[in-house]
Amino acid sequence: MTFPWTTKDGAVDQTADSGHRVPRASDDLGMIPTWAIVLAIVAFAAMQYLFHGVMPHRKAELLPMRLLMGFTWGTLVASMVLIVGYVSRDVKRRNMSSPLWMMIVILMPGGIGAVVYFLLRQPILSRCPHCSTEIASSYNFCPQCQFQMAPVCGQCFRGVEITDVYCKQCGHDLQEDQVPARLKAFRD
């Protein structure tokens, strides 16, 4: 299902000048499941019905207050449902305990559970293309097979950008290093 914040090419923008795929900030919105979006809409509508149908006040001067309260509580409940939906998918992506984190997010009052989740969640792991070991995306080399995952300086072995000519840390000329062919393709 395609939503307004996702695109058909995998929810990324294509930059015209470099041709590299650049992730957008809205990539994470694609993680919200359809059931959470539908439930959030239903929850928002239920709050409107509660404030305008179940608890109507016949005084016309209180109408702006009812509109404000209905919109505020509807937005809060719908946001909480969307956060629960996001956490339900993000927990699986990060190999964390789904029942534990869902219980924390739902039962802790006032959205505190969601804040705790975002502060304590594990980093996303990627797989080494050579040996399929799960490693953190910040690693430059695979700890199991020494496969080079990102460009590094040949002298100090610190991470460098693919477009750097000299190492930012030691000043080493990066053109002298033997860069793997798969990384050279990004430089050209």
C-alpha positions in Angstrom: 0.0 0.0 0.0 1.4 3.4 -1.0 0.9 6.3 1.4 1.5 10.0 0.7 4.9 9.9 2.6 6.3 6.9 0.7 7.3 6.7 -2.9 7.2 3.7 -5.3 11.0 3.4 -5.4 11.5 2.5 -1.8 10.8 5.8 0.0 14.0 7.6 -1.0 14.9 10.6 -3.0 17.2 10.4 -6.0 19.7 13.3 -6.1 20.2 14.7 -9.5 23.9 15.6 -9.1 25.4 12.5 -7.5 23.0 9.7 -8.4 23.3 8.2 -4.9 20.2 7.2 -3.0 19.7 9.6 -0.1 17.3 8.4 2.7 14.6 10.9 3.6 13.4 11.7 7.1 10.0 10.2 6.2 11.5 6.7 5.6 10.5 5.8 9.2 6.9 6.8 8.6 6.6 3.9 6.2 7.2 1.7 9.2 3.8 2.5 10.6 1.5 -0.5 9.8 -1.8 -0.1 8.1 -3.8 -1.3 11.1 -2.3 1.5 13.3 -3.2 4.1 10.7 -6.8 2.8 10.5 -7.1 2.5 14.3 -5.7 6.1 14.7 -8.4 7.5 12.4 -11.1 5.5 14.2 -9.7 6.8 17.6 -9.7 10.4 16.4 -13.3 10.0 15.1 -14.3 8.4 18.4 -13.0 11.3 20.4 -14.9 13.7 18.2 -18.1 11.7 18.8 -17.4 11.6 22.5 -17.0 15.4 22.8 -19.8 16.3 20.4 -22.3 13.5 20.6 -22.0 11.8 24.1 -21.1 14.9 26.1 -22.9 17.8 24.3 -23.4 21.0 26.1 -26.3 23.1 25.0 -24.6 26.5 25.7 -23.3 27.9 22.4 -20.5 29.8 24.1 -18.9 26.5 25.1 -18.7 25.3 21.4 -15.1 26.5 20.9 -14.0 24.7 24.0 -15.6 21.5 22.9 -14.0 21.8 19.5 -10.6 22.4 21.1 -10.9 19.6 23.6 -12.2 17.1 20.9 -9.3 18.0 18.6 -6.7 17.9 21.3 -7.8 14.5 22.8 -8.4 13.0 19.4 -4.8 14.0 18.3 -3.3 12.7 21.5 -5.0 9.3 21.3 -4.4 8.9 17.6 -0.7 9.8 18.1 -0.4 7.2 20.8 -1.9 4.6 18.5 0.6 5.5 15.7 3.5 5.3 18.1 2.4 1.9 19.3 2.2 0.8 15.6 5.6 2.1 14.9 7.2 0.5 17.9 5.6 -2.9 17.0 7.5 -2.9 13.7 10.7 -1.2 14.9 11.2 -3.7 17.7 11.3 -6.6 15.3 13.7 -4.7 13.0 16.1 -4.2 15.9 15.8 -7.8 17.3 14.4 -6.7 20.6 11.8 -8.3 22.8 8.5 -7.3 21.2 6.1 -8.2 24.1 8.2 -6.4 26.7 8.5 -3.1 24.7 4.9 -3.1 23.6 3.8 -3.5 27.2 6.2 -0.7 28.3 4.9 1.7 25.6 1.2 1.0 26.2 1.2 0.8 30.0 3.5 3.7 31.0 1.3 6.9 31.2 1.6 10.0 29.1 3.8 8.6 26.4 6.7 8.0 28.9 7.0 4.5 27.6 7.6 5.7 24.0 10.3 8.1 25.3 12.0 5.3 27.2 11.8 3.1 24.1 13.4 5.7 21.9 16.2 6.4 24.4 17.0 2.7 25.0 16.5 1.0 21.7 19.3 -1.0 20.1 21.0 0.2 16.9 20.0 -1.4 13.6 22.4 -4.2 12.7 23.5 -4.8 9.1 24.9 -8.0 7.6 28.4 -8.4 6.3 28.2 -9.2 2.6 31.1 -11.6 2.8 30.2 -13.8 5.9 26.7 -12.7 6.8 27.6 -11.8 10.4 25.4 -9.2 12.0 27.4 -6.0 12.7 26.7 -2.4 13.7 26.4 -0.1 10.8 29.2 2.1 12.3 31.8 -0.6 11.9 34.4 -0.1 9.1 35.5 -3.7 9.1 33.7 -7.0 9.8 35.1 -8.4 13.1 34.7 -12.0 11.9 36.3 -11.9 8.4 38.0 -8.4 8.2 35.8 -7.5 5.2 36.1 -3.7 4.6 32.6 -2.3 5.0 33.5 1.4 4.6 36.5 3.5 3.4 39.3 4.0 5.9 42.6 5.7 5.9 45.5 3.4 5.0 47.8 4.9 7.7 45.7 5.5 10.8 42.7 3.2 9.9 40.1 5.7 10.9 36.9 6.1 8.9 37.0 8.7 6.0 34.4 9.9 3.6 34.4 8.5 0.1 35.0 11.9 -1.4 37.9 12.8 0.8 41.3 13.2 -0.9 43.3 13.4 2.4 42.6 11.9 5.8 41.0 14.4 8.2 42.9 12.8 11.2 46.5 12.3 9.9 46.6 14.1 6.6 47.6 10.9 4.6 47.0 11.0 0.9 44.1 8.6 0.3 44.9 8.2 -3.4 47.9 6.1 -2.5 45.8 3.5 -0.6 44.6 0.3 -2.2 40.8 0.9 -2.0 38.6 -2.1 -2.9 36.9 -1.8 -6.3 33.4 -1.8 -4.8 34.3 1.4 -2.9 36.1 3.0 -5.8 32.9 2.9 -7.8 31.3 5.4 -5.4 34.2 7.8 -5.7 34.1 8.1 -9.5 
